[in-house]
Amino acid sequence: MASWKARIQTQVEQTLAQAAITEPPIPVERIARMEGIRLRFVPFEGDLSGMIAPEDEHMVVGVNALHPLVRQRFTIAHELGHYFLHQRDRLFVDRSFQAMRRDGRSSQGVDLREIEANEFAAELLMPSEMLKRDVDGTALDLVDDETIRALAERYRVSLQAMVFRLTNLGALGAARITPTDSQGDG
């Protein structure tokens, strides 16, 4: 596993342990509040999904109130990624990122902070160990729409986000994941 992915997984595991969270769905709003982060749901115009910025003695995460709930949850998790991983940088504004979809720029590794924040959000909302336990070594494919949809509902993420996550964990297609497998360097 790449060192930045290992760092993200460790940070998420510590965060979940400190919050005593052992089952999905992950309460990202509660995690933000536990960190002293204030959440503001604002109807942003254009392609703004969310942002994190200092305000007085606190950090504030702005979330686009016009987006669906699953997108808002991903935005909060993404901004928590910036908070935990990039505290040195004090302002992040995210425009038109899609949950777990890398655009041409991020797939080229041009903006590692955004890639890391997306990876953090995926790991926080759909922790690999929880998903491995839920999938329990079963090989899934895209025809298993009902199973994948049920997982998306359980984790309160979009169907697209769950498909990407299961694919990245090697759980879709002929590959299987088991609780003892680890993520690849991918």
Wavefront OBJ file of the C-alpha trace (Angstrom):
o trace
v 0.000 0.000 0.000
v 1.349 3.415 -0.900
v 2.508 5.328 2.158
v -0.091 8.102 1.731
v -2.865 5.480 1.509
v -1.554 3.777 4.632
v -1.466 7.146 6.400
v -5.084 7.783 5.374
v -6.249 4.353 6.502
v -4.483 4.803 9.851
v -6.018 8.265 10.335
v -9.512 6.963 9.551
v -9.071 3.974 11.875
v -7.949 6.302 14.696
v -10.843 8.687 14.023
v -13.409 5.881 14.075
v -11.896 4.380 17.222
v -11.920 7.735 19.046
v -15.567 8.202 18.087
v -16.385 4.580 19.034
v -17.862 3.912 15.593
v -17.941 0.251 14.613
v -20.855 0.050 12.158
v -22.047 1.998 9.133
v -23.382 4.466 8.312
v -20.533 6.644 9.524
v -21.903 9.785 11.237
v -19.658 12.320 9.500
v -21.527 15.284 10.978
v -20.878 13.962 14.509
v -17.188 13.446 13.700
v -16.947 17.042 12.474
v -18.622 18.343 15.644
v -16.307 16.205 17.815
v -13.370 17.953 16.121
v -14.892 21.361 16.864
v -15.732 21.936 13.207
v -18.884 23.887 12.460
v -21.009 22.797 9.531
v -22.895 25.250 7.365
v -25.311 24.079 4.696
v -25.483 26.818 2.081
v -27.090 26.828 -1.380
v -23.866 27.470 -3.296
v -24.271 28.562 -6.885
v -22.365 26.950 -9.711
v -20.169 23.919 -9.210
v -19.027 24.547 -5.627
v -19.473 21.372 -3.561
v -17.868 22.431 -0.325
v -15.097 24.252 1.410
v -13.261 24.398 4.692
v -11.996 27.640 6.152
v -11.010 29.105 9.514
v -13.516 31.361 11.243
v -12.672 32.881 14.603
v -11.372 30.016 16.738
v -13.007 27.233 14.676
v -12.875 25.618 11.303
v -16.050 25.820 9.270
v -17.104 23.389 6.572
v -19.510 24.796 4.036
v -21.626 22.205 2.250
v -23.770 22.801 -0.817
v -27.336 22.458 0.487
v -28.593 21.972 -3.077
v -26.765 18.653 -3.467
v -28.310 15.278 -2.577
v -27.703 13.989 0.961
v -25.209 11.332 -0.186
v -23.183 14.015 -1.981
v -23.302 16.243 1.105
v -21.984 13.363 3.227
v -19.141 12.837 0.766
v -18.380 16.571 0.803
v -18.190 16.596 4.613
v -15.940 13.520 4.571
v -13.772 15.093 1.840
v -13.357 18.302 3.837
v -12.569 16.253 6.959
v -9.827 14.699 4.834
v -8.367 18.141 4.242
v -8.704 18.904 7.954
v -6.942 15.750 9.130
v -4.376 15.490 6.336
v -3.618 19.089 5.382
v -4.004 21.188 8.523
v -1.057 23.320 7.508
v -3.056 24.737 4.621
v -5.858 26.820 6.012
v -8.333 27.161 3.118
v -9.718 24.613 0.697
v -12.396 25.272 -1.893
v -13.578 22.299 -3.921
v -15.300 22.766 -7.246
v -17.123 20.037 -9.145
v -15.299 17.015 -7.754
v -17.386 13.891 -8.008
v -17.396 11.290 -5.319
v -14.447 9.017 -5.981
v -14.203 9.961 -9.626
v -10.870 11.316 -10.635
v -10.883 13.852 -13.389
v -8.046 14.117 -15.876
v -6.116 16.433 -13.596
v -6.316 14.288 -10.468
v -5.674 11.033 -12.301
v -2.391 12.581 -13.473
v -1.465 13.189 -9.835
v -1.299 16.948 -10.346
v -3.151 17.788 -7.120
v -2.274 15.150 -4.558
v -4.218 16.967 -1.804
v -7.510 16.485 -3.678
v -6.699 12.850 -4.443
v -5.868 12.281 -0.773
v -9.048 14.031 0.413
v -11.138 11.871 -1.935
v -9.382 8.721 -0.729
v -9.935 9.805 2.879
v -13.643 10.409 2.194
v -14.023 6.975 0.601
v -12.225 5.257 3.490
v -14.196 7.217 6.097
v -17.636 6.646 4.562
v -16.939 3.064 3.444
v -14.174 1.757 5.709
v -12.409 -1.117 3.993
v -12.584 -3.399 7.035
v -16.338 -2.828 7.460
v -16.969 -3.415 3.759
v -14.817 -6.542 3.779
v -16.853 -7.825 6.705
v -20.149 -6.998 4.945
v -19.078 -8.568 1.642
v -17.573 -11.517 3.550
v -15.482 -12.879 0.697
v -18.343 -12.925 -1.812
v -17.414 -12.196 -5.405
v -19.722 -9.482 -6.717
v -20.241 -8.179 -10.203
v -22.304 -5.356 -11.619
v -25.196 -7.786 -12.120
v -25.476 -7.945 -8.316
v -27.311 -4.629 -8.464
v -29.553 -5.466 -5.505
v -26.606 -6.359 -3.248
v -24.609 -3.282 -4.273
v -27.670 -1.048 -3.853
v -28.254 -2.508 -0.362
v -24.619 -1.784 0.556
v -24.945 1.796 -0.748
v -28.047 2.284 1.391
v -26.383 0.736 4.450
v -23.396 3.096 4.134
v -25.564 6.046 2.970
v -23.506 6.674 -0.130
v -24.447 6.869 -3.785
v -24.635 3.707 -5.832
v -21.844 5.118 -8.015
v -19.614 5.712 -4.969
v -20.204 2.151 -3.754
v -19.385 0.707 -7.193
v -16.124 2.706 -7.301
v -15.205 1.675 -3.762
v -15.926 -2.015 -4.328
v -13.953 -1.857 -7.570
v -10.999 -0.173 -5.852
v -11.064 -2.823 -3.118
v -11.115 -5.606 -5.715
v -14.587 -6.813 -4.700
v -16.225 -6.495 -8.126
v -15.690 -9.051 -10.867
v -13.887 -12.300 -10.321
v -11.776 -10.860 -7.507
v -12.813 -11.462 -3.930
v -11.937 -9.650 -0.759
v -11.722 -11.263 2.620
v -11.177 -9.707 6.032
v -7.493 -10.693 5.919
v -6.744 -9.189 2.487
v -5.082 -5.790 2.277
v -5.456 -3.057 -0.283
v -2.956 -3.052 -3.118
v -0.645 -0.216 -4.012
v -3.160 0.895 -6.674
l 1 2 3 4 5 6 7 8 9 10 11 12 13 14 15 16 17 18 19 20 21 22 23 24 25 26 27 28 29 30 31 32 33 34 35 36 37 38 39 40 41 42 43 44 45 46 47 48 49 50 51 52 53 54 55 56 57 58 59 60 61 62 63 64 65 66 67 68 69 70 71 72 73 74 75 76 77 78 79 80 81 82 83 84 85 86 87 88 89 90 91 92 93 94 95 96 97 98 99 100 101 102 103 104 105 106 107 108 109 110 111 112 113 114 115 116 117 118 119 120 121 122 123 124 125 126 127 128 129 130 131 132 133 134 135 136 137 138 139 140 141 142 143 144 145 146 147 148 149 150 151 152 153 154 155 156 157 158 159 160 161 162 163 164 165 166 167 168 169 170 171 172 173 174 175 176 177 178 179 180 181 182 183 184 185 186
